[in-house]
Amino acid sequence: MLPSFIQPTRIQNLNDRETAKGAYVLYWMQQSQRAEYNHALEYSLYTANRLKQPLIVLFCLTDNYPEANLRHYAFMVEGLLETRKKLEDRGIRMIARIGRPDRIVATAGRAASVIVCDRGYLKHQKKWRDQIADAVRCRVVRVESDTVIPVEVVSKKAEYAARTIRPRVHRHLPAYLTRFRHTRPAIPSLNLEIRGIPLDRTESVLGQLKIDRSVPPVPRFFKGGTTVAKYRFRQFVRNRLSRYDKNGNQPQTDDISHMSPYLHFGQISPLYLALRIKASGEHLKPAQDALLEQLFIRRELAINFVTYTPRYDTYDCAPGWAKQTLDTHRKDHRPYLYGPEELDRANTHDPYWNAAMQEMKFTGFMHNYMRMYWGKKILEWSKTPQTAYKTILALNNRYFLDGRDPNSYAGVAWTFGVHDRAWPERPIFGKIRYMAASGLERKCAIGAYVEKVAHRVKKANHI
């Protein structure tokens, strides 16, 4: 019987093949890069135990992953090394290979009875899964593990805003906020002779990849792996969660969880985080509600956006009213104009924006309140909305550890009116929401934020 914590709605057959007479069950790990709170992994173990076969976990390192660079790969490999060790502790063999996922998984799948994969939400992730399902002779099963509630359960269409998705999420939460158990393999797979690359030789692995090395890793600020993620979250819950509802929009503080890079790489489960937040005590309910709003509503809204918006990564994703109002103000006078190179160097007249850009470049992260301001100013300082969109997305995906993510695409699109409403009309922006430096000065201690970033830049430069 399927374990109760793996809801059937998480499972989808990607082809109509039967279970083959193979030597093992293969779990192709891609989005959910962790050894715990992983529904796809547990379903793979359930399947392997039912078939009385060992389980092999396969990870593919592709050196042409869209817009990824050394910063992203270094963080990811740190996490993969830990995941492999944790799987070995459970008697499960994990191998990594370099190359195209569709080819590597299809090759390894020749000896598999069933192939299980986790769910990715971006276009290239969907394409890989479809290609593999078409190419192999055995059954391919996708198990969703990186949302609290499966996408289609929440909604079968693109939701307009947080207010429209919120009641849908809350309606289903009780059925999905369930306790998780880890399954023991009936037949360990550690003794199987299957070739892979040595992940523990991190520098060697990274050296084999033909990737962009111009953006350095940020180990002083973010180290990859589930253990680090859990430690940082425990510290947050213990020391700062009580202030989150008041300080969540105060960038001069660190009263935020910093979980987005770990969620992006699947190194921490949103279900794990949700259960830990819920267990932190009734006295923290206002802060709990504020944080769960981000984890349940905003994150699920972003995943809904990329799932049901085919052109989520282009300016075309902006709503019609937003494109119309921006086009009406296309020729408005712009007091400041900056190109991508000036922005990349954080060389503008605005010290608050410059600090935000430096935080991104030197730490791989930016406080969410500053992300909104950062994007709005690029829209204001660009010749056209289309140019602004391309610039925002390129910088976002280049420097953020959590870039190239549903939250990133939805956040960039929000700058251009997605998941928002029309506001009073003004120059350049038309009816798009506007943000001003005076607003930062009024709502937060923005000078303290600039000082905080300056300190971190010095730390990054070993000064």
C-alpha positions in Angstrom: 0.0 0.0 0.0 1.2 3.5 -0.9 2.4 5.3 2.2 -0.2 7.8 3.4 2.2 10.8 3.3 2.6 10.3 -0.4 -0.7 11.7 -1.7 -1.8 10.1 -5.0 -2.3 13.6 -6.4 1.5 14.0 -6.4 2.0 11.1 -8.8 1.6 11.1 -12.5 2.6 8.5 -15.1 4.5 10.3 -17.9 4.1 7.4 -20.4 1.9 4.4 -21.0 4.8 1.8 -20.7 4.6 -1.2 -18.3 7.0 -2.1 -15.6 10.0 -3.7 -17.2 12.0 -6.7 -16.1 15.0 -4.7 -15.0 17.7 -5.0 -12.4 16.7 -2.0 -10.3 14.4 1.0 -9.9 16.0 4.3 -11.0 15.3 7.6 -9.4 16.5 10.5 -11.5 17.0 13.2 -9.0 16.9 16.7 -10.5 14.7 19.3 -8.7 14.5 17.7 -5.3 18.2 17.5 -4.4 17.9 16.0 -0.9 17.7 12.7 1.0 14.9 13.6 3.3 11.3 14.9 3.0 11.5 13.9 -0.6 8.3 12.3 -1.9 9.9 11.2 -5.1 12.6 9.4 -3.2 10.2 7.7 -0.9 8.0 6.7 -3.8 11.0 5.2 -5.5 11.9 3.2 -2.4 8.3 2.1 -2.1 8.4 0.9 -5.7 11.8 -0.8 -5.3 10.7 -2.6 -2.1 7.4 -3.8 -3.8 9.4 -5.2 -6.7 12.1 -6.6 -4.4 14.8 -4.7 -6.2 17.5 -2.2 -5.2 17.2 1.5 -5.8 19.7 3.6 -7.7 19.6 7.4 -7.5 21.1 9.2 -10.5 22.0 12.9 -10.8 23.0 14.5 -14.1 25.4 17.4 -14.1 24.8 19.3 -17.4 27.3 22.1 -18.1 24.8 24.0 -20.3 22.1 24.5 -17.8 20.3 27.7 -18.8 22.1 30.8 -17.4 23.9 28.9 -14.6 27.4 29.8 -13.7 30.2 28.8 -11.2 28.3 30.4 -8.3 25.3 28.2 -8.9 27.2 25.0 -9.6 29.5 25.3 -6.6 26.5 25.7 -4.2 24.7 22.8 -5.9 27.7 20.4 -5.8 28.1 21.1 -2.1 24.6 20.0 -1.5 24.8 17.0 -3.8 27.9 15.7 -1.9 25.9 15.8 1.4 22.9 14.2 -0.3 25.0 11.3 -1.5 26.4 10.7 1.9 23.0 10.7 3.5 21.7 8.3 1.0 24.6 6.0 1.6 23.8 6.0 5.3 20.4 4.6 4.3 22.0 1.9 2.1 21.2 3.7 -1.2 23.7 4.1 -4.0 23.8 7.6 -5.6 25.7 8.2 -8.8 26.4 11.4 -10.7 27.3 11.7 -14.3 28.1 14.7 -16.6 26.0 15.2 -19.7 22.5 15.8 -21.1 19.9 14.4 -18.7 17.7 13.0 -21.5 20.7 10.9 -22.8 22.1 9.9 -19.5 18.8 8.9 -17.9 17.8 7.0 -21.0 21.1 5.0 -21.0 20.9 4.2 -17.2 17.2 3.4 -17.7 17.9 0.5 -20.0 18.4 -1.7 -17.0 15.6 -0.2 -14.9 12.2 -1.7 -14.2 10.7 1.8 -13.4 12.1 5.3 -13.7 10.9 7.8 -11.1 11.6 11.5 -11.4 10.7 14.6 -9.3 8.9 17.5 -10.8 10.5 20.7 -12.3 8.3 23.6 -13.3 10.4 25.4 -15.9 10.2 24.8 -19.6 13.5 23.0 -20.0 12.8 20.8 -17.0 9.4 19.7 -18.5 11.1 19.1 -21.8 13.7 16.8 -20.3 11.1 14.7 -18.6 9.0 14.4 -21.7 12.0 13.4 -23.8 13.0 10.7 -21.3 9.4 9.4 -21.1 9.3 9.0 -24.8 12.8 7.4 -25.2 12.7 4.6 -22.6 10.9 1.2 -22.7 9.8 1.2 -19.0 7.3 3.2 -17.1 8.3 6.7 -16.1 6.6 8.2 -13.0 6.8 11.8 -11.9 6.3 12.6 -8.2 5.8 16.2 -7.1 7.8 17.0 -4.0 8.7 20.7 -4.1 5.4 22.2 -3.4 3.3 21.8 -0.2 0.3 21.2 -2.4 0.5 19.9 -6.0 0.0 22.6 -8.6 -3.1 21.2 -10.3 -4.8 20.6 -6.9 -4.5 24.2 -6.0 -5.7 25.5 -9.4 -6.0 24.3 -13.0 -5.5 27.8 -14.5 -3.3 30.9 -14.0 -4.4 32.7 -10.9 -4.8 36.5 -11.1 -3.3 37.4 -7.7 -2.5 36.3 -4.2 -6.1 37.0 -3.2 -7.5 34.6 -5.7 -5.1 31.7 -4.9 -5.2 32.1 -1.1 -8.6 30.5 -0.4 -7.7 27.6 -2.8 -4.4 26.9 -0.9 -6.0 27.1 2.6 -8.8 24.8 1.4 -6.3 22.0 0.8 -3.7 22.6 3.4 -5.0 20.1 6.0 -4.7 17.2 3.6 -1.1 18.0 2.7 0.4 19.2 6.0 1.1 15.6 7.0 3.9 14.0 9.0 6.6 12.4 6.9 8.3 9.0 7.3 11.5 7.7 5.8 11.5 4.2 4.2 14.2 1.6 4.6 15.4 -0.2 1.4 14.6 -3.9 1.5 17.6 -4.5 -0.7 20.5 -2.1 -0.3 22.2 -0.9 -3.4 25.7 0.2 -2.2 27.4 -2.9 -3.6 26.1 -2.4 -7.2 28.9 -1.6 -9.6 27.5 1.4 -11.5 29.9 4.1 -12.8 29.7 7.7 -11.7 31.9 10.7 -11.1 33.5 11.3 -7.6 31.5 14.1 -6.1 33.8 14.4 -3.2 36.5 15.8 -5.5 34.6 19.0 -5.8 37.2 21.1 -7.6 37.8 18.3 -10.1 34.1 18.0 -10.8 33.7 21.7 -11.3 36.8 21.8 -13.4 35.3 19.2 -15.9 32.3 21.4 -16.6 32.3 23.9 -19.4 30.6 26.7 -17.6 30.7 30.5 -17.1 33.3 31.1 -14.3 33.1 34.9 -14.2 30.7 34.9 -11.2 32.5 33.5 -8.1 30.9 31.3 -5.4 29.8 33.0 -2.1 30.8 30.5 0.6 31.2 33.2 3.2 27.4 33.8 3.0 25.9 30.6 1.7 27.1 27.1 1.9 25.1 24.4 0.2 23.4 21.4 1.7 20.4 20.3 3.7 22.3 20.3 7.1 23.3 23.9 6.7 19.8 24.8 5.6 18.2 23.2 8.6 20.7 24.8 11.0 20.0 28.2 9.5 16.3 27.7 9.8 16.5 26.5 13.4 18.5 29.6 14.3 15.9 31.8 12.5 13.0 30.2 14.3 14.8 30.4 17.7 16.1 33.9 17.4 14.3 35.9 14.8 10.9 34.4 13.8 9.2 36.4 16.6 10.1 39.6 14.8 9.3 38.4 11.3 5.8 39.9 11.1 7.2 43.3 12.0 10.6 43.2 10.4 10.0 41.1 7.3 10.0 44.2 5.2 12.9 45.9 7.0 16.1 45.3 4.9 18.4 46.7 7.4 17.6 43.7 9.7 18.3 40.0 9.1 14.9 38.9 10.4 14.2 36.7 7.4 14.8 33.0 6.9 17.3 33.1 4.0 15.8 29.8 2.7 15.2 30.8 -0.9 18.6 29.4 -2.2 18.0 26.1 -0.5 14.4 25.9 -1.8 15.6 26.7 -5.3 18.0 23.8 -5.4 15.6 21.5 -3.6 18.0 21.1 -0.6 15.2 21.8 1.8 11.6 20.8 1.6 8.8 23.4 1.8 6.8 20.8 3.7 9.6 20.4 6.3 9.7 24.2 6.7 5.9 24.5 7.0 5.7 21.8 9.7 8.6 23.4 11.7 6.9 26.8 11.5 3.6 25.4 12.6 5.3 23.7 15.6 7.1 26.8 16.8 4.3 27.8 19.3 1.0 29.6 19.4 2.6 32.6 20.9 4.3 33.2 17.5 1.1 33.0 15.5 1.3 36.5 13.9 4.9 35.8 12.7 3.9 32.3 11.7 1.1 33.6 9.5 3.3 36.2 7.9 6.0 33.6 7.0 3.5 31.0 5.9 2.0 33.6 3.6 5.3 33.6 1.7 5.8 29.8 1.8 2.2 28.8 1.0 0.7 31.7 -1.0 3.5 33.6 -2.7 5.6 30.6 -3.6 2.7 28.5 -4.8 1.4 31.6 -6.8 4.9 31.8 -8.5 4.8 28.1 -9.4 1.2 28.5 -10.7 2.5 31.4 -12.8 5.3 29.5 -14.6 3.1 26.4 -15.0 0.2 28.2 -16.8 2.1 31.0 -18.5 3.9 29.7 -21.6 6.0 32.9 -22.0 6.7 33.5 -18.3 10.3 34.4 -19.2 9.5 37.3 -21.7 7.9 40.7 -21.5 4.9 39.1 -23.3 3.8 37.7 -19.9 2.8 41.1 -18.6 -1.0 41.7 -18.6 -2.6 43.6 -21.4 -3.5 46.7 -19.3 0.1 46.9 -18.1 1.7 46.7 -21.5 -0.8 49.3 -22.8 -0.1 51.8 -20.1 3.7 51.4 -20.4 3.4 51.8 -24.2 1.4 55.0 -23.7 4.2 56.4 -21.6 7.0 55.0 -23.8 8.1 58.5 -24.9 8.0 60.1 -21.4 11.1 62.0 -20.3 13.4 59.9 -18.2 15.7 62.0 -16.0 18.2 59.1 -15.7 19.1 56.4 -18.2 21.5 53.5 -17.4 22.6 50.6 -19.6 23.3 47.0 -18.4 27.0 47.7 -17.9 26.5 50.7 -15.6 23.8 48.8 -13.6 26.1 45.7 -13.3 28.8 48.0 -11.8 26.3 49.5 -9.4 27.2 52.9 -10.9 24.0 55.0 -10.5 23.1 58.2 -8.7 21.0 56.2 -6.2 23.0 54.9 -3.2 20.1 52.6 -2.0 19.9 50.9 -5.4 23.7 50.6 -5.6 23.7 48.9 -2.2 21.1 46.4 -3.3 23.0 45.7 -6.5 26.2 45.1 -4.5 24.4 42.8 -2.1 23.3 40.7 -5.0 26.7 40.6 -6.6 28.8 39.9 -3.5 26.4 37.6 -1.5 24.1 36.0 -4.1 21.1 37.3 -2.2 19.0 40.4 -1.7 16.3 41.2 0.8 12.9 40.8 -0.9 11.8 44.4 -0.1 14.9 45.7 -1.9 14.4 43.3 -4.8 11.1 45.1 -5.5 12.7 48.5 -5.4 15.7 47.3 -7.5 13.4 46.1 -10.3 11.2 49.1 -10.3 14.2 51.5 -10.7 15.5 49.5 -13.7 12.1 50.0 -15.3 12.3 53.7 -14.6 15.9 54.0 -15.9 15.6 52.0 -19.1 14.8 53.3 -22.6 11.9 50.9 -23.1 10.0 48.4 -20.9 11.2 45.6 -23.1 14.8 46.6 -22.4 14.1 46.9 -18.7 12.6 43.4 -18.6 15.6 41.8 -20.3 18.0 43.6 -18.1 16.2 42.8 -14.8 15.9 39.1 -15.7 19.6 38.8 -16.9 21.0 40.3 -13.8 18.6 38.4 -11.6 19.5 35.1 -13.1 23.3 35.8 -13.2 23.9 36.8 -9.6 21.2 35.4 -7.4 21.7 31.9 -6.0 17.9 31.6 -6.2 17.7 33.0 -9.7 16.2 31.0 -12.6 13.4 30.0 -10.3 9.6 30.4 -10.5 9.8 33.0 -7.7 12.3 34.9 -9.8 10.2 34.9 -13.0 7.1 35.9 -11.0 9.0 38.6 -9.2 10.4 40.1 -12.4 6.9 39.9 -13.9 5.4 41.6 -10.9 7.6 44.7 -11.7 5.5 44.9 -14.9 2.1 44.4 -13.3 1.7 40.6 -13.0 -0.2 39.7 -9.8 -0.8 43.4 -9.2 -3.5 46.0 -10.0 -3.6 49.3 -11.7 -2.5 52.3 -9.6 -2.9 56.1 -10.1 -1.3 57.2 -13.3 2.2 58.8 -13.3 5.0 59.5 -15.8 7.0 56.6 -17.2 5.1 54.0 -15.2 1.6 54.8 -16.2 -0.6 52.8 -14.0 2.1 50.3 -12.9 3.0 50.4 -9.2 5.8 52.9 -8.5 8.4 52.8 -5.7 10.5 55.8 -4.6 13.6 56.4 -2.6 11.5 58.6 -0.3 9.4 55.5 0.4 12.4 53.6 1.6 13.4 56.4 3.8 9.9 56.6 5.3 9.3 52.9 5.8 12.7 51.6 6.9 16.2 52.5 8.2 17.6 52.5 4.7 20.9 54.1 5.8 21.5 51.2 8.1 20.9 48.8 5.2 23.5 50.6 3.1 26.0 50.3 6.0 25.2 46.6 6.3 25.9 45.9 2.7 29.1 47.9 2.8 30.3 45.7 5.6 29.4 42.5 3.7 31.2 43.7 0.6 34.3 44.2 2.6 33.9 40.8 4.1 33.5 39.3 0.6 36.7 41.0 -0.5 38.6 39.8 2.5 39.2 43.3 3.8 
